[in-house]
């Protein structure tokens, strides 16, 4: 590779992009103008964002309350922190006529009136007091005084303490008839509550104004109920401190420091870095690849002395530079605008200077990874318009990896650091917040995942440029008739598009079926659910698509009779790799713990006392047949018909992993899918895969059934594995020996020098 050619192509692409006014506007002009204009618009709109008063209709408040709740047709100001808050609740009192006085059972008349007042939007909420509420409250307090006066003088000094010190707490029972607490012998201790009907708030959660009114009204009534409690304690000759003997003192150690402002910027800057690195690389990539196809200059570039790899590196350097420039200008503009617009707020401060260092270190690999991805997608696009259509799906995949960690409050740990993009975002957030020591623990896994992604995307981009059928795909007019004729044509093996269609169909059927069963009252056993999943979700779509589009099912599904050593080797592989896969499952579960609610649900679904023949048939043999026919048969053959063998194995393993319900299962299934896919390619038969899959599942069921008692009763298990709360953990030497044995078995099954067709007799 000649770096001079790379520099020449890089300079050429930079000049072409600088001549494009759209690129200059997206990279330089838009970031400078966007955020100041947004800040200016925010202040212009802020005048319409003030809090509006809530209209409250009060029904039944005919008698004065003690303590008072209303004064001058408003709530008392003592229930609000500021007088301005009191003005946010506008009250209107409903004055009923004496002949319409209602009994204290809250008749439907008041309920209908309240609902009508809210649905007509005349009022935001309605507060209904039951008739005679004030009198009942006064009688309740008078009853407390009467009971206090009935006690002896010694008791009256501390009635609650004296009356309860000889009574065990568990012996106290509540009398529903007299509404008082007794000691179990019929002697009253103290009145707990009287039969006072409760006030009721009517509101509509479907209306934003009504919900706001409810929140304001509920806070006021909680404050008033506290005053009522204090008055009741005073009637019982108890100080108010008896209900609240202490207060919670709150001290924010980050108040007034740079850490408080850094917490805000730590949530903003990583998202902006990722989003603008992606968008800043995508548009130049589309113009440098799909645009050159439209302009007819790509053929001239390919005919130059530069190799395909040099062309890719030159274009990639130019795209990365524009991506970095776009991200930097947006970050600077956002930081300055935020500081100028909100810098006077106490919890808001200027971005910490250290954030510049961390963002700068993360900028290069982030921009390079997205530039490689954008370059490969742009090379695949037939035209600029088609390339721009690919941006939205790419954003749909990227934004959840960026936004969900912030929304869900995920913390940086080993598990999250291994997730692409998410680990980088959480690492930047932790560094900007000032937790340097915590972040340094996970720099290595985040850097490995990010740089590994860059290398994979670069390799994929080079592969795209080395494929003539990709570079010279011409724009074609869409014809429904021609497309249907092409789609329904029968072939010896399916195409990659049909393989994708089959995989997506499986995922959609699984989602629809799972949600439909959850909404019905139909109760299925664990075995029934497993059978339905395999036969309806996994097998049925493959059977239909094979019947519709495939001429040679035997070749598609790899139904060739295998050599005996392939079958025996697959069985031995399942045995010797069992410790490694068991350990890997435990590692994945520790990295990404299963939600306790999901774990409890799965525990309820699992069969109690297993019927081993039935269990092995449903959980081992049926999945082995159905999943291998679908994923190592139809999908693998379909991907292999248009892609490289390794790519076909990876894509089929991805769909195999996504079919499993839990993320932890998907990770393990993906790794197992890679192994099974390579086994299918090397043996050229599906039968060894079925044997391996069935034994793998059966051994997993057997190990999962081992209990702690069984482990203690068989001391020989201690030499193989340790017992943990999650099950057996095989010892390191056993795992290493199994992996070494697997390598030897593969060498015996498929010798490196054996390149003869599978149909020849090898003399075994």
C-alpha positions in Angstrom: 0.0 0.0 0.0 1.3 3.4 -1.0 0.5 6.2 1.5 1.2 8.8 -1.2 -1.9 7.6 -3.1 -3.9 7.8 0.1 -2.8 11.4 0.7 -3.7 12.3 -2.9 -7.2 10.8 -2.7 -7.6 12.5 0.7 -6.7 15.9 -0.7 -9.0 15.3 -3.7 -12.0 14.5 -1.5 -11.4 17.4 0.8 -11.3 19.8 -2.2 -14.5 18.3 -3.6 -16.3 18.6 -0.3 -15.2 22.2 0.2 -16.7 23.1 -3.1 -20.0 21.8 -2.0 -22.1 24.5 -0.3 -24.4 21.9 1.4 -21.4 20.3 3.1 -20.0 23.7 4.3 -23.4 24.6 5.6 -23.9 21.3 7.5 -20.4 21.3 9.0 -19.6 25.0 9.7 -22.6 27.2 9.4 -25.4 25.1 10.9 -23.6 24.4 14.3 -22.7 28.0 14.7 -26.3 29.3 14.1 -28.3 26.4 15.4 -27.8 26.5 19.2 -27.8 30.3 19.6 -31.1 30.4 17.6 -32.5 27.7 19.8 -31.5 29.6 22.9 -33.1 32.8 21.5 -36.2 30.9 20.6 -36.4 29.4 24.1 -36.5 32.9 25.7 -39.1 34.1 23.2 -41.3 31.1 23.9 -40.7 31.2 27.7 -43.3 34.0 28.1 -46.0 31.5 27.0 -44.7 28.8 29.3 -45.7 30.3 32.7 -47.8 28.4 35.1 -51.5 28.9 34.6 -54.0 28.9 37.6 -56.0 25.7 38.1 -59.8 26.1 38.4 -61.2 24.1 41.3 -64.9 23.5 42.1 -65.5 23.0 45.8 -68.7 21.1 46.8 -70.1 20.7 50.3 -67.9 23.2 52.2 -70.9 24.9 53.9 -69.6 24.8 57.5 -66.3 26.3 58.7 -63.6 23.8 59.2 -61.3 23.6 62.2 -58.4 24.1 61.5 -59.5 26.4 58.7 -58.8 25.4 55.1 -60.3 28.4 53.3 -60.1 32.2 53.8 -61.4 34.9 51.5 -62.6 32.3 49.0 -59.1 30.8 48.7 -57.0 28.2 50.4 -55.2 29.5 53.4 -51.7 30.8 52.5 -50.1 28.9 55.3 -50.3 25.8 53.1 -48.1 27.3 50.4 -44.4 28.1 50.4 -45.0 31.5 48.6 -48.1 33.7 48.1 -47.7 33.1 44.4 -48.4 29.4 44.7 -51.7 30.2 46.5 -52.8 32.2 43.4 -52.3 29.1 41.2 -55.5 27.6 42.7 -58.7 29.5 41.8 -61.7 28.2 43.9 -65.4 28.4 43.1 -67.8 27.2 45.8 -71.0 25.3 44.9 -73.8 26.5 47.1 -76.5 23.8 47.2 -80.0 24.5 48.2 -81.1 23.2 51.7 -83.7 20.9 50.1 -81.0 19.3 48.0 -78.9 18.4 51.0 -77.6 14.9 50.5 -77.1 12.1 52.9 -73.5 11.2 53.9 -73.2 8.4 51.4 -71.8 10.4 48.5 -74.8 10.0 46.2 -74.4 9.7 42.5 -75.7 13.2 42.1 -72.4 14.8 43.3 -70.4 12.3 41.2 -72.3 13.2 38.1 -71.9 16.9 38.8 -68.2 16.5 39.3 -67.7 14.5 36.2 -69.7 17.0 34.1 -67.7 19.9 35.5 -64.4 18.3 34.4 -65.4 16.8 31.1 -66.9 20.1 30.0 -63.5 21.7 30.9 -65.2 24.3 33.0 -63.1 23.2 35.9 -59.8 21.3 36.2 -60.6 19.4 39.3 -63.5 19.1 41.8 -63.2 18.8 45.6 -66.2 17.2 47.3 -66.7 17.3 51.1 -69.4 14.9 52.4 -72.3 16.6 54.2 -71.7 17.2 57.9 -67.9 16.7 57.5 -67.0 19.7 59.7 -69.4 18.5 62.5 -68.1 14.9 62.3 -64.6 16.2 62.6 -65.5 18.3 65.6 -67.3 15.4 67.3 -64.3 13.2 66.7 -62.0 15.6 68.5 -64.5 16.0 71.3 -64.6 12.2 71.7 -60.8 12.3 72.2 -61.2 14.9 75.0 -64.0 12.9 76.6 -62.0 9.7 76.7 -59.1 11.6 78.1 -61.2 13.1 80.9 -62.6 9.7 81.7 -59.1 8.4 82.6 -57.6 8.6 86.1 -55.4 11.5 86.8 -52.3 9.3 86.6 -53.4 8.0 83.3 -54.3 11.4 81.9 -50.7 12.6 82.3 -49.6 10.2 79.6 -52.7 8.3 78.4 -51.1 6.7 75.4 -48.0 5.5 77.2 -49.8 4.2 80.3 -52.6 2.4 78.4 -50.3 0.7 75.9 -47.3 -0.3 78.0 -48.9 -3.6 79.2 -50.3 -4.6 75.8 -48.3 -6.5 73.3 -48.4 -4.9 69.8 -49.6 -8.1 68.2 -52.6 -8.2 70.5 -53.9 -4.9 69.3 -56.9 -5.4 66.9 -59.0 -2.9 65.2 -62.8 -2.9 65.8 -64.6 -2.2 62.5 -67.9 -1.5 64.3 -66.7 1.0 66.9 -63.6 2.3 64.9 -61.3 2.1 67.8 -58.3 0.0 68.8 -58.9 -2.5 71.7 -56.5 -4.7 73.6 -58.3 -7.9 72.8 -60.4 -7.9 76.0 -62.9 -5.3 74.9 -61.3 -2.4 76.8 -60.7 0.6 74.6 -57.2 2.0 74.5 -57.6 5.1 72.3 -59.8 6.1 69.5 -58.1 5.3 66.2 -60.5 6.9 63.8 -64.2 7.7 63.6 -66.6 7.0 60.8 -65.9 10.3 59.1 -66.5 10.1 55.3 -63.4 11.2 53.4 -63.3 14.2 51.1 -62.9 13.2 47.4 -61.0 14.7 44.5 -62.3 14.3 41.0 -59.9 14.9 38.1 -59.0 13.5 34.7 -55.6 11.9 34.1 -56.2 12.3 30.3 -56.0 16.1 30.6 -52.7 17.7 31.4 -54.4 20.7 33.1 -56.5 18.4 35.3 -53.5 16.4 36.3 -51.6 19.5 37.3 -54.6 20.7 39.3 -54.8 17.4 41.1 -51.1 17.6 42.1 -51.5 21.1 43.4 -54.7 20.3 45.2 -53.4 17.1 46.7 -50.3 18.9 48.2 -52.6 21.5 49.9 -54.9 18.8 51.4 -51.9 16.9 52.7 -50.7 20.1 54.5 -54.2 20.7 55.9 -54.5 17.1 57.1 -51.2 17.6 59.0 -52.8 20.6 60.7 -55.9 18.4 61.6 -53.6 15.8 63.1 -51.8 18.5 65.2 -55.2 19.7 66.5 -56.2 16.2 67.4 -52.9 15.7 69.3 -53.6 18.9 71.2 -57.0 17.6 72.1 -55.2 14.5 73.6 -52.8 16.8 75.5 -49.9 15.8 73.3 -47.4 18.2 71.7 -47.2 18.3 67.9 -43.7 16.8 68.1 -45.2 13.5 69.2 -46.2 12.8 65.6 -42.9 14.0 64.1 -40.2 13.7 66.8 -37.4 14.6 64.4 -36.7 16.2 61.0 -34.5 15.1 58.2 -31.6 17.5 57.6 -30.5 17.4 53.9 -27.1 18.6 52.8 -26.0 18.5 49.1 -22.2 18.3 49.2 -22.0 19.2 45.5 -24.1 22.4 45.9 -22.2 25.4 44.6 -19.3 23.3 43.3 -18.3 22.5 39.7 -19.5 19.0 40.2 -23.2 20.1 40.1 -22.8 21.7 36.7 -20.7 18.8 35.5 -23.5 16.4 36.1 -25.7 18.2 33.6 -23.0 18.4 31.0 -22.1 14.8 31.5 -25.5 13.8 30.2 -25.5 16.2 27.2 -22.0 16.0 25.8 -21.7 12.3 25.2 -25.0 12.2 23.3 -24.0 15.2 21.1 -20.7 13.6 20.4 -22.2 10.3 19.1 -25.2 11.9 17.2 -23.1 14.5 15.5 -20.2 12.2 14.7 -22.8 9.9 13.0 -24.6 12.6 11.0 -21.4 14.5 10.3 -19.9 11.4 8.6 -23.0 10.2 6.8 -23.7 13.0 4.4 -20.1 13.4 3.2 -19.9 9.6 2.8 -23.1 9.5 0.7 -21.7 12.3 -1.5 -18.3 10.7 -1.9 -19.7 7.3 -2.9 -23.2 7.4 -4.2 -22.7 10.9 -5.4 -19.7 9.8 -7.5 -21.8 7.0 -9.0 -24.3 9.6 -10.2 -21.7 12.0 -11.5 -19.8 9.2 -13.3 -16.4 9.9 -11.6 -16.2 6.7 -9.6 -15.0 4.7 -12.7 -12.2 7.2 -13.3 -11.0 6.9 -9.7 -11.1 3.1 -9.8 -9.0 3.1 -13.0 -6.3 5.1 -11.3 -3.0 3.5 -10.0 -4.5 3.5 -6.5 -5.7 0.2 -5.1 -9.2 -0.2 -3.7 -7.8 -0.2 -0.1 -6.0 3.1 -0.8 -9.1 4.6 -2.2 -11.1 3.5 0.9 -8.5 4.9 3.3 -8.3 8.2 1.4 -12.1 8.6 1.4 -12.3 7.4 5.0 -9.8 10.0 6.2 -11.8 12.8 4.5 -15.1 11.6 6.0 -13.6 11.3 9.4 -12.2 14.8 9.3 -15.6 16.2 8.4 -17.2 14.1 11.1 -14.8 15.4 13.7 -15.3 19.0 12.6 -19.0 18.7 12.8 -18.9 17.2 16.3 -16.4 19.7 17.6 -18.3 22.7 16.3 -21.6 21.4 17.7 -20.1 20.7 21.1 -18.5 24.2 21.3 -21.6 25.9 20.1 -23.8 24.0 22.5 -21.5 24.6 25.5 -21.2 28.3 24.9 -24.9 28.8 24.3 -25.9 26.8 27.4 -23.4 28.7 29.5 -24.6 32.1 28.3 -28.3 31.2 28.4 -28.4 29.3 31.7 -25.2 30.2 33.5 -27.1 32.4 36.0 -28.9 29.3 37.4 -27.4 28.0 40.6 -27.3 24.4 39.5 -25.9 25.3 36.1 -22.3 26.2 35.5 -19.7 26.3 32.7 -18.5 22.9 31.3 -15.5 21.6 33.2 -12.2 22.0 31.4 -11.4 18.4 31.8 -14.4 17.5 29.6 -12.4 18.9 26.6 -9.7 16.4 27.2 -12.1 13.4 27.5 -14.2 14.4 24.5 -11.1 14.9 22.4 -9.8 11.4 23.3 -13.1 9.9 22.4 -13.7 11.9 19.3 -11.2 10.2 17.0 -12.3 6.5 17.5 -16.0 7.5 17.5 -15.8 9.5 14.3 -13.6 6.8 12.7 -16.1 4.0 13.5 -19.1 5.9 12.2 -17.2 7.0 9.1 -16.3 3.4 8.3 -20.0 2.4 8.8 -21.3 5.3 6.7 -18.7 4.6 3.9 -19.8 1.0 3.6 -23.5 2.0 3.5 -22.9 4.8 1.0 -21.0 2.4 -1.3 -23.9 0.0 -1.2 -26.4 2.8 -2.2 -27.3 3.2 -5.8 -27.9 7.0 -5.6 -27.6 9.9 -3.2 -31.3 9.8 -2.5 -31.2 6.1 -1.6 -28.2 6.7 0.6 -30.0 9.4 2.5 -32.9 6.9 3.2 -30.5 4.7 5.1 -29.8 7.4 7.7 -33.1 6.9 9.5 -32.7 3.2 10.2 -29.2 3.8 11.3 -30.4 6.4 13.8 -33.1 4.1 15.0 -30.4 1.5 15.9 -28.0 4.1 17.4 -30.2 6.3 19.5 -31.4 3.6 21.9 -27.8 2.7 22.6 -27.2 6.4 23.4 -30.4 7.5 25.1 -31.5 4.5 27.1 -28.4 4.5 29.4 -29.1 8.1 30.3 -32.9 7.6 30.7 -32.6 4.3 32.7 -29.8 5.6 34.9 -27.3 2.8 34.0 -24.0 2.8 35.8 -20.6 2.0 34.2 -19.6 -1.6 35.0 -18.0 -4.5 33.1 -21.2 -5.5 31.5 -22.2 -2.1 30.2 -18.7 -1.3 29.1 -18.8 -4.2 26.6 -21.9 -2.8 24.8 -20.9 -0.8 21.7 -21.6 2.9 21.9 -23.4 2.5 25.3 -20.1 1.7 27.0 -18.4 4.8 25.4 -21.3 7.1 26.4 -21.2 5.9 30.0 -17.4 6.1 30.2 -17.5 9.8 29.0 -20.3 10.5 31.5 -18.3 9.1 34.4 -15.1 11.0 33.3 -16.9 14.3 33.0 -18.5 13.9 36.4 -15.1 13.7 37.8 -15.1 10.0 38.8 -11.6 9.4 37.3 -10.6 6.3 39.4 -13.9 4.6 38.7 -13.7 5.3 34.9 -10.1 4.1 34.6 -11.2 0.6 35.6 -13.2 0.2 32.4 -11.1 2.1 29.9 -9.6 -1.1 28.5 -12.9 -2.9 27.7 -14.4 0.2 26.2 -11.4 1.0 24.1 -11.2 -2.7 22.9 -14.8 -2.7 21.9 -14.6 0.7 20.1 -11.3 0.0 18.3 -12.6 -3.5 17.4 -15.7 -1.9 15.9 -13.5 0.5 13.9 -11.5 -2.4 12.5 -14.6 -4.4 11.6 -16.2 -1.5 9.9 -13.1 -0.7 8.0 -12.8 -4.3 6.8 -16.4 -4.2 5.8 -15.9 -1.0 3.8 -13.0 -2.4 1.9 -15.0 -5.5 1.1 -17.8 -3.3 -0.3 -15.3 -1.6 -2.6 -13.9 -4.9 -3.7 -17.3 -6.1 -4.9 -18.1 -5.0 -8.4 -21.8 -5.9 -8.1 -22.0 -3.4 -5.2 -20.1 -0.5 -6.7 -21.8 -0.6 -10.0 -25.4 -1.1 -8.9 -27.5 1.2 -11.0 -30.6 3.0 -10.0 -33.6 1.2 -11.4 -37.2 2.0 -11.6 -39.4 0.1 -9.3 -41.9 -2.2 -11.1 -44.4 -4.1 -8.9 -45.0 -6.8 -11.5 -41.3 -7.4 -12.2 -40.5 -7.4 -8.5 -43.3 -9.9 -7.7 -42.1 -12.1 -10.6 -38.6 -12.0 -9.3 -39.6 -12.5 -5.7 -41.8 -15.6 -6.4 -39.4 -17.3 -8.7 -38.3 -20.7 -7.5 -34.5 -21.2 -7.0 -32.3 -24.2 -6.1 -31.3 -22.3 -2.9 -32.8 -19.1 -1.4 -31.2 -15.7 -1.8 -29.8 -13.6 1.0 -33.0 -11.4 0.8 -35.2 -14.5 1.3 -33.0 -15.5 4.2 -33.5 -12.1 5.8 -37.2 -12.3 5.2 -37.4 -15.6 6.9 -35.5 -14.4 9.9 -37.5 -11.3 10.3 -40.7 -13.3 9.9 -39.7 -15.5 12.8 -39.0 -12.5 15.0 -42.4 -10.9 14.1 -44.3 -14.1 14.6 -42.7 -14.6 18.0 -43.5 -11.1 19.1 -47.1 -11.2 17.9 -47.7 -14.7 19.4 -46.2 -13.8 22.7 -48.2 -10.6 23.1 -51.4 -12.3 22.0 -51.1 -15.1 24.5 -50.3 -12.6 27.2 -53.6 -10.7 26.5 -55.7 -13.9 26.6 -56.8 -16.0 29.5 -55.4 -19.1 27.8 -53.1 -20.9 30.2 -50.4 -23.0 28.7 -48.0 -25.3 30.4 -44.2 -25.0 30.0 -44.1 -27.9 27.6 -46.9 -26.5 25.5 -45.3 -23.1 25.2 -42.0 -24.7 24.2 -43.6 -26.8 21.5 -45.6 -23.9 20.1 -42.5 -21.8 19.9 -40.6 -24.4 18.0 -43.3 -25.6 15.6 -45.2 -22.4 14.9 -42.5 -19.7 15.4 -39.4 -21.4 14.2 -40.3 -24.2 11.9 -43.5 -23.0 10.1 -42.1 -19.9 8.4 -39.1 -22.0 7.1 -41.4 -24.7 5.7 -43.7 -22.2 3.9 -40.8 -20.3 2.4 -39.1 -23.5 1.3 -42.3 -24.7 -0.3 -42.8 -21.4 -2.1 -39.3 -20.4 -3.3 -37.0 -23.4 -3.3 -36.6 -26.1 -5.9 -34.1 -28.3 -4.1 -35.0 -28.6 -0.4 -32.4 -31.2 0.2 -29.6 -29.0 -0.9 -31.0 -25.9 0.9 -31.5 -27.7 4.2 -28.1 -29.7 3.9 -29.9 -33.0 4.1 -26.9 -35.0 3.0 -25.9 -38.2 4.8 -22.8 -37.5 6.9 -19.7 -39.5 7.5 -19.7 -41.5 10.7 -16.8 -39.5 12.1 -18.7 -36.2 11.7 -21.6 -37.5 13.8 -19.3 -39.1 16.4 -17.2 -36.0 16.5 -20.2 -33.7 16.9 -21.4 -35.8 19.9 -17.9 -35.6 21.5 -17.8 -31.9 20.9 -21.0 -31.4 22.8 -19.6 -33.3 25.8 -16.1 -31.7 26.0 -17.5 -28.1 25.4 -20.2 -28.5 28.0 -18.0 -27.1 30.8 -17.0 -24.1 28.7 -20.5 -23.2 27.7 -21.8 -23.7 31.3 -19.1 -21.3 32.6 -19.8 -18.9 29.8 -23.5 -18.8 30.7 -22.6 -18.0 34.3 -20.3 -15.2 33.2 -23.0 -13.7 31.0 -25.5 -13.9 33.9 -23.1 -12.2 36.2 -22.3 -9.4 33.7 -26.0 -8.9 32.9 -28.2 -10.1 35.8 -31.7 -11.3 35.0 -34.4 -9.1 36.3 -35.8 -10.6 39.5 -39.4 -10.4 38.3 -38.5 -12.2 35.0 -36.5 -14.8 37.0 -39.5 -15.4 39.2 -41.8 -15.7 36.2 -39.5 -18.2 34.6 -39.3 -20.2 37.8 -43.0 -20.5 37.9 -43.1 -21.7 34.3 -40.4 -24.3 34.7 -41.7 -27.8 35.3 -41.6 -29.1 38.9 -40.7 -32.8 38.9 -39.5 -33.5 35.3 -40.7 -36.4 33.3 -37.2 -36.9 31.7 -38.2 -38.6 28.5 -40.8 -35.9 27.7 -38.5 -33.2 28.9 -35.6 -34.3 26.7 -37.9 -34.7 23.7 -39.5 -31.2 24.1 -36.4 -29.3 25.3 -33.6 -31.1 23.5 -34.7 -33.1 20.4 -37.4 -30.8 19.1 -35.4 -27.6 19.3 -32.4 -29.4 17.7 -34.4 -30.5 14.7 -36.5 -27.3 14.2 -33.8 -24.7 14.8 -31.1 -26.5 12.8 -33.4 -26.9 9.8 -34.2 -23.2 10.0 -31.0 -21.5 10.9 -28.2 -23.9 9.7 -30.4 -25.0 6.9 -32.5 -22.3 5.2 -30.9 -19.2 6.6 -27.3 -20.3 6.3 -27.8 -21.6 2.7 -29.6 -18.4 1.8 -26.8 -16.1 3.1 -24.1 -18.3 1.7 -25.6 -18.0 -1.8 -24.7 -14.3 -2.0 -22.2 -13.7 0.8 -18.9 -15.1 2.0 -19.1 -18.2 4.1 -18.0 -16.5 7.3 -20.5 -13.7 6.8 -23.2 -16.2 6.3 -22.3 -17.9 9.5 -22.4 -14.7 11.5 -25.7 -13.5 10.0 -27.4 -16.8 10.7 -26.0 -16.8 14.2 -27.4 -13.3 14.8 -30.9 -14.4 13.9 -30.5 -17.5 16.0 -29.6 -15.4 19.0 -32.4 -12.9 18.5 -34.9 -15.6 18.4 -34.3 -16.3 22.1 -36.4 -14.3 24.5 -33.8 -13.1 27.1 -30.8 -11.1 26.2 -28.6 -13.4 28.3 -29.8 -16.4 26.3 -29.3 -14.4 23.0 -25.6 -13.9 23.8 -25.0 -17.5 24.5 -27.1 -18.7 21.6 -25.1 -16.4 19.2 -21.8 -18.0 20.3 -23.3 -21.5 19.9 -24.7 -20.4 16.5 -21.2 -19.5 15.3 -19.9 -23.0 16.3 -22.9 -24.8 14.7 -22.6 -22.7 11.6 -18.9 -23.6 11.1 -19.8 -27.2 11.9 -22.4 -27.2 9.1 -20.0 -25.6 6.6 -17.2 -28.0 7.3 -19.2 -31.2 7.4 -21.6 -30.1 4.6 -24.4 -31.8 6.5 -27.1 -30.8 9.0 -27.1 -34.1 10.9 -24.0 -33.5 12.9 -25.5 -30.1 13.9 -28.7 -31.8 15.1 -26.7 -34.3 17.2 -24.5 -31.6 18.7 -27.6 -29.4 19.5 -29.6 -32.2 21.1 -26.7 -33.3 23.3 -25.9 -29.7 24.2 -29.5 -29.0 25.4 -29.7 -32.4 27.1 -26.5 -31.9 29.1 -27.7 -28.4 30.0 -30.9 -29.8 31.4 -29.1 -32.4 33.4 -26.7 -29.9 34.9 -29.5 -27.6 35.7 -31.3 -30.3 37.7 -28.4 -30.8 40.1 -29.2 -29.5 43.5 -26.9 -28.6 46.4 -27.9 -31.8 48.2 -27.0 -33.9 45.2 -23.7 -32.1 44.9 -22.9 -32.9 48.6 -23.9 -36.5 48.2 -21.4 -37.1 45.3 -18.0 -36.0 46.4 -16.5 -36.7 42.9 -18.3 -33.6 41.6 -16.0 -31.4 43.7 -13.1 -32.4 41.6 -14.9 -31.1 38.5 -16.8 -28.0 39.7 -17.6 -25.7 42.6 -21.1 -25.2 43.8 -22.5 -21.6 43.6 -25.8 -20.1 44.2 -26.3 -20.0 40.4 -25.4 -23.7 40.0 -22.2 -25.6 39.1 -19.1 -23.6 38.2 -16.6 -25.8 36.4 -13.0 -25.5 37.5 -10.6 -23.7 35.2 -8.4 -26.7 34.3 -11.6 -28.7 33.3 -12.7 -25.9 31.0 -9.3 -25.5 29.5 -9.0 -29.3 29.0 -12.4 -29.4 27.3 -11.4 -26.6 24.8 -8.1 -28.4 24.0 -10.0 -31.6 23.5 -12.4 -29.9 21.2 -9.6 -28.7 19.0 -8.2 -32.2 18.7 -11.7 -33.6 17.9 -12.2 -31.0 15.1 -8.8 -31.9 13.7 -9.8 -35.6 13.7 -13.2 -34.9 12.3 -12.1 -32.6 9.5 -8.4 -32.9 8.8 -6.8 -29.7 7.4 -5.7 -31.6 4.2 -9.2 -33.1 3.6 -10.5 -30.9 0.7 -12.3 -33.7 -1.2 -16.1 -33.4 -1.9 -18.3 -34.7 0.9 -19.8 -37.4 -1.4 -16.5 -39.2 -1.9 -15.7 -42.2 0.2 -12.8 -41.4 2.5 -12.2 -45.1 3.4 -13.5 -44.8 7.0 
